[in-house]
Amino acid sequence: MQWADRIGRRIKLRDLHVLQAVTQAGSMTKAANQLAVSVQVVSKAIADLEHTVGVPLLDRIPQGVEPTAYGRALMHRSAIAFEELRQGIKDIEYLSDPTAGEVRIGSTDALAASFVSAVIDRLSRRYPRISFHVVTGTAKVVRRELAERSVDLLIFRNRASIADEQQSFEFLFESPHVVAAGANNPWVGRRRVELAQMMGELWALPPTNNEFGAFIVEAFRASGLDFPRAAVVALTLEMRANLLKTGRYLTVFPEFWLQLPDPHPFIRKLPVELPIASGPIGIVTLKNRALNPVAQLFIEAAREVAKPLARRK
């Protein structure tokens, strides 16, 4: 059977929508209620889909129904198709006014609070009608959001260990991790400090089972040192910054967080070298996926904000 006969003419978007509703609800009856149609309409839509693809899409279980392996495969691809159609409608809207619309950005908490905020501020001043949706999380979380097309792009630190052949990376700037202290800390003002000299200080550090914490563990080991005993274990950057403000604590921050959107008012970088590469920061997008005009505007603004940072290295 030719594609046009089997798929192009016979699979209906409405039936795929019904399949999504059934799998999410776990029951044809519940899905029918949510869609405001009869159970018979839902049952026929599923039957028509199964007849078209020639395999069962749902299994009966005591609690209701669940997708088969075939059903999950079709759901995954149909979700992408629906997202592309949704984006197509938005592209049509953008053609009439490319300075309005939305862009969805995935990033880490640190980059979102600093670099992404600076880009948003710059772009929103030029195009006040653009709306920005920012999703933050770990590398695994935000890369999944991109793969599922829940975000348009990522502003992210790239490492070889998390490379993905389905995603492309555009370099923006380098920004190492640095040892930092409050402006009134006794270590501030020295020309050079060895990491080993500060092992007995009060450290506020992220948990070691976190991506960032694991990186810091590697940095100390590369210096021939054990991970210091942390007086405070906290992932939140703002909390550790407030502790540094007292002048008693040390921590490790990504340098960009001290620079953007403005130089930090009470935290200073110490002249300590961490002998481990942090990885470049840039834009991650899906290969073979056309970005909408607003996402393109965001990328252009990101390049502008990154230029001064790139020149410093």
N, C-alpha and C positions, 0 to 999 in steps of 0.2 A: 504494500500500500504506500502511495506517495505521501510525502510530508504534508502537502497542501490538503489532501483528503483526510489524513488521520489527525493532524494537529491544527493546521491553519483554519479549516472549516468546522471542525467538530469539537475542539476543546473551547469551552466558553469561560471567559473571565469570571462570570457569575458563579459557575460551578467550582472554580478554584477558590473563590472567596468562601463558598459554603464549606469546602473541605477544610480550609483554615479555621473557620468557626467551629466545626465539629471537633477537630483535633485539640483546639484550645479549650473547648468546653468539656471534652471527654464524653459527650453524649449528644445524640441526634436531637433528643427532646429539648435539652438545654440550648443547643445551637438554634433550633427553630424558634424558641422564645426570644433569644437575643436578636435574631434576624427578622422577627415579626412575620414569620411564614409558618405554614403547616409542616408537620413532621414528614408528610408525604412528599412535599416539595424538596425537602432536604434529602430524603432517601433517594428520590429520583435523580437529583443532581449527582450524588455519589455513584449511583448505579451507572449513569451515563458516562462519567469519568472512567470508571473501571472498565466499561465496555470499550471505550475508545483506546485506552492504553493496554488493555488485555491482561491486566494483573489485578489482584485484590489490593485495595488501598487502606482498608481498615480491618482490624480484628475485633471480634466480640470478646469482651472480658466481663467478669461479674459486675464491675463498677460502671460499665458502659462500653465505650469503644476506644481503641488506640491505634495509631497509624502503624502499618506494616513497614518493612524496610523500603518497599516501593513507595508507600505513601510519604515517608519521610524524605525520600529523594525528590519526589514531585513537589512537596511543600517547600523544600530548600530552594529549588529553582523558581517556583512560582513567586516566592517572597522577593527574589531578585527582580523578576519580571514586573511585579507590582511596584517596586521601588523605582525601577527605570521609567515606568509609565508615569508615576507621580512626579518624577523629576522632569519628564518631558512636558507635562502640563506647566510646571514651574518655569521651564525654559521659555515656553510660549509667553508666559506673563513677563519674564525678564526682557524679552525682545521688545516689548512695548515700553518698558522702563527698567533698564539694566541696573539702575542705582537703587532699586527697592528689592526686597526679598529677604532671604535668610541664608546664612552659612552655618554649618554644624562642624565644630572643631573638637577633636579629641586630643587630650594632652595629659601630662602629669600635674599634680597639684602645684609643684614649684614653678613649672613653666607657665601654667595658666595664670598664676598670681603675678607673674613678672612679665615675661616676653609677650605672651598672648594678650595680656591686659594692655600693654603698650601698643600692640598692633590694632586692637579693637578701638582704643582711644583715637588713634590716628585716622583710621578708616571712618569711624562714626562721625568725626568732625567734618569730613568731606561729604559723606553720604548718610545723613541722619535718619533716613528711612530704613536702612538695613538693620535687621535683627540678627543677633548672634546667640547661638546655642552652644555652650561649652560643656563637654563631658570629660571628667577626669577619672583616673584610675591607674592601675599597674600596667606594665607593658602588655601583659596577656589580655587584660580587659579591654584596653582601648584599641588594640590591634584586632580583636574580635569585633568590636563595634564598627571598625572600618571594613572588615571583610563582609559583615552583614549589611553594609551600606547604611548604618545608623548615623554615621558621621561622614562628612565629605572629605576630610583630610585630617592628618595628625600633625601636630607640632611636637617633635619627639627627639630624644637622644638615641642615636642609632648605635647598636653594638652588633658585632658579627654573630654573637650567640643567639640573637633574636631576628636574624635575617629571614625574609619571606620572599620567595620568588614571584609571588603574585602582587607584591607591592614594590613601588619605586621610591627612592629616597633622593631628595635634592638638598645638598649641603647649604646651610646658612652661615653658621659660625661655630667656632670652638669655644668651650667654656669649661675649664677644669673645676674639680672640687677643691675647696680650700679650707684650711683651718681658720676659724673665725672666733672673735672675742668681742666683748663690749668695749666701747671707746675708752672707758675708764679702767680697763683691765691692765695690770702691771706688765703683761707681755707686749702690749701695743707700743709701738715706737722703736722696738729693737730692729736692728738691720737684718739680722739672720738668726733663726732659731731652729734647733734640731728637734724633730718630733720626739726623740727619746727623752729630751729634757722636760717634756710636759706630761709624761706618763702618770705622774702622781697628782695632777690637777683634777679639779672637779669637771667631769665631762658630762654633757647632755647629748645622748646619741640615740639614733633610731634602733629598733630591735634588730637583732642579727638575722632573724628569719625573714626579713623583708629584703626586697631587691636592693634598696639603697643601703641598708645595713650590711648586707653581704658584700657590697662593693667596698665599704669602709673597712671591713675585716680584711679584705684582700690588700688594701692600701697599707695597713699596719704590718701585715705579714711581709709585704714587699720591702718594707723598711727594716725587716728583721726583728719586729716587735710583736708581742702578743696584743690582742685587743684589750684596750684599757677597761678597767672596771668603771662602768657608768654610774655616776651618782643619780642620774635621771635617765630613764629609758622612755623616749617619746618620739613618735614618727612625725607629729605635727611641727612644721617649720615655725609657725607663729609662737608656739609655746617655747620652743628652744630659743627663739629670738628674745622673748621676754626674759628668759633666764639669763641670757648673755647681757641684757641691759643692766643687771645688778653688778656686773663687773667681776663676778666670781666664777663663771663657767666658761668652758670652751666647747666648741662643736665643729662639725664639718658641714659646710653648705656648698651647693653649686654656686660658682662665682656670679652667674647671671642674676641670681636672686638678690645679690647685694647691689646690682647695677640698675635694675629695671623695676618699675617704670622710671624711678629716679634713684640716685645713690642712697643707700640706706643711711638714715640719720644717726644711728647709734651703734652700728656694728662695723667692725673693721677686719679686713683680711690680714692674717699674720704671715710673715715671711718664712713659711714652712713649705717645703717641697714634698708633695705626695708622689712617690715614684710609680704611678700607675695611670694609664690613659683613661680618660673619662668617656671618650667617644664623641663624635660630632653631633651637633644639633641641627635639625633640618625639617623639611616637609615630607611627609609620607602620604602617598596617594595610591589608589589601586591602578594597576596597569590596565590599559584598554578600557578605561572608563572616562568619558568626557565630563569635565567639571562644569558646573553652571557658571554664568558670568559673575555672580557675587563671590563664589569661591575663588575665581581667578583674581578678582579685585583684592581679596584677602591675601592671596599669595604675593601679589605685587607689593602690598603694604608691608608684608612680613619681610620681603627682601630689602625694602628701604630701612626698616627698623634694624635689621641685622647688619647692614653695611658698616656702621661705626664699630660694632663688636668684632666683625671679621678683620677690620684694619688694625685692631689692637694686637693681633697675634702675629 
